[in-house]
Amino acid sequence: MKVIDKLLNIPFFYKSWSGLVNNKKMDVINEILSEFEFSHVLDLGCGPATNTHCFSQNYYVGVDKNKKYINKAKILYPELNFYNNDITKIEFNETSFNLIILNSILHHLADKEVTELFQKLINYLSDNGSIIITEPLYPSHNNKIQKFTMQLDRGNYFRTVSEYNKLYSPFLTVVKEIRYPLTIFGITGWSMCCRQLKSK
Ligand SMILES: C[S@@+](CC[C@H](N)C(=O)[O-])C[C@H]1O[C@@H](n2cnc3c(N)ncnc32)[C@H](O)[C@@H]1O
């Protein structure tokens, strides 16, 4: 494991790092969320409760495979539901969710895992419920900075929009999409895509 991965696996370092870009990512997600109502939220790959404050008034379930992150999340929000589990393996007995958030998690999963995850998730999605995904896109041109940030990342599966389309278009339709540059200190490190998806 790279030194940078070891540091990022510690909640304090992850929160400090993600704090540099997280507000922008949540602003875009919130822009989409402002257009519909939701009450039951499933946050997959929730980290150390990075975005839980946006949903803490709702019925909320957060899942992450990093035990340290989940322990931190439970301390921050003891009244909410956090599970230390692999999202590709977890099953729920819950009533359905009308909002499922996948914020910067799909680039950690192989194609087969993504397809199987979406196949499973549509069973947990209520009628008219939405899945929100936010992902950095693989640069279509030779962008050295963005390729460098991807090399530093713990995820190994960066994709283009058309690669994502192939994975979920059999089950899901894109309702809304916002693309934006994510910058640190004025430098664009990632080309982001946030999408609202619904069952077909
Ligand atoms: C880039 S972080 C994003 C965390 C959070 N959503 C955020 O916006 O800050 C990716 C997260 O996915 C988690 N993760 C990666 N693969 C996972 C898996 N198979 N099951 C559960 N969590 C996973 C990591 O532990 C990490 O917390």
The ligand as an SDF file (V2000), in Angstrom:
LIG
                    3D

 27 29  0  0  0  0  0  0  0  0999 V2000
  -13.0560    8.8380   -2.5020 C   0  0  0  0  0  0  0  0  0  0  0  0
  -13.7330    8.1780   -1.0190 S   0  0  0  0  0  0  0  0  0  0  0  0
  -15.3240    8.9910   -0.9920 C   0  0  0  0  0  0  0  0  0  0  0  0
  -15.9220    9.0220    0.3940 C   0  0  0  0  0  0  0  0  0  0  0  0
  -17.1590    9.9140    0.5390 C   0  0  0  0  0  0  0  0  0  0  0  0
  -18.2530    9.4840   -0.3030 N   0  0  0  0  0  0  0  0  0  0  0  0
  -16.7870   11.3390    0.2320 C   0  0  0  0  0  0  0  0  0  0  0  0
  -17.4100   11.9390   -0.6370 O   0  0  0  0  0  0  0  0  0  0  0  0
  -15.8960   11.8740    0.8870 O   0  0  0  0  0  0  0  0  0  0  0  0
  -14.1850    6.5210   -1.4640 C   0  0  0  0  0  0  0  0  0  0  0  0
  -14.7540    5.7460   -0.2870 C   0  0  0  0  0  0  0  0  0  0  0  0
  -15.2250    4.4960   -0.7430 O   0  0  0  0  0  0  0  0  0  0  0  0
  -14.8820    3.5000    0.2100 C   0  0  0  0  0  0  0  0  0  0  0  0
  -14.9020    2.2230   -0.5100 N   0  0  0  0  0  0  0  0  0  0  0  0
  -14.1470    1.8470   -1.5670 C   0  0  0  0  0  0  0  0  0  0  0  0
  -14.5200    0.6250   -2.0000 N   0  0  0  0  0  0  0  0  0  0  0  0
  -15.5420    0.2210   -1.1930 C   0  0  0  0  0  0  0  0  0  0  0  0
  -16.3540   -0.9430   -1.1300 C   0  0  0  0  0  0  0  0  0  0  0  0
  -16.1930   -1.9610   -1.9950 N   0  0  0  0  0  0  0  0  0  0  0  0
  -17.3130   -1.0220   -0.1790 N   0  0  0  0  0  0  0  0  0  0  0  0
  -17.4840   -0.0090    0.7010 C   0  0  0  0  0  0  0  0  0  0  0  0
  -16.7550    1.1340    0.6890 N   0  0  0  0  0  0  0  0  0  0  0  0
  -15.7970    1.2460   -0.2430 C   0  0  0  0  0  0  0  0  0  0  0  0
  -13.5330    3.9340    0.7400 C   0  0  0  0  0  0  0  0  0  0  0  0
  -13.2590    3.3730    1.9990 O   0  0  0  0  0  0  0  0  0  0  0  0
  -13.7330    5.4520    0.7960 C   0  0  0  0  0  0  0  0  0  0  0  0
  -14.2870    5.8580    2.0260 O   0  0  0  0  0  0  0  0  0  0  0  0
  1  2  1  0
  2  3  1  0
  2 10  1  0
  3  4  1  0
  4  5  1  0
  5  6  1  0
  5  7  1  0
  7  8  2  0
  7  9  1  0
 10 11  1  0
 11 12  1  0
 11 26  1  0
 12 13  1  0
 13 14  1  0
 13 24  1  0
 14 15  1  0
 14 23  1  0
 15 16  2  0
 16 17  1  0
 17 18  1  0
 17 23  2  0
 18 19  1  0
 18 20  2  0
 20 21  1  0
 21 22  2  0
 22 23  1  0
 24 25  1  0
 24 26  1  0
 26 27  1  0
M  CHG  2   2   1   9  -1
M  END
$$$$
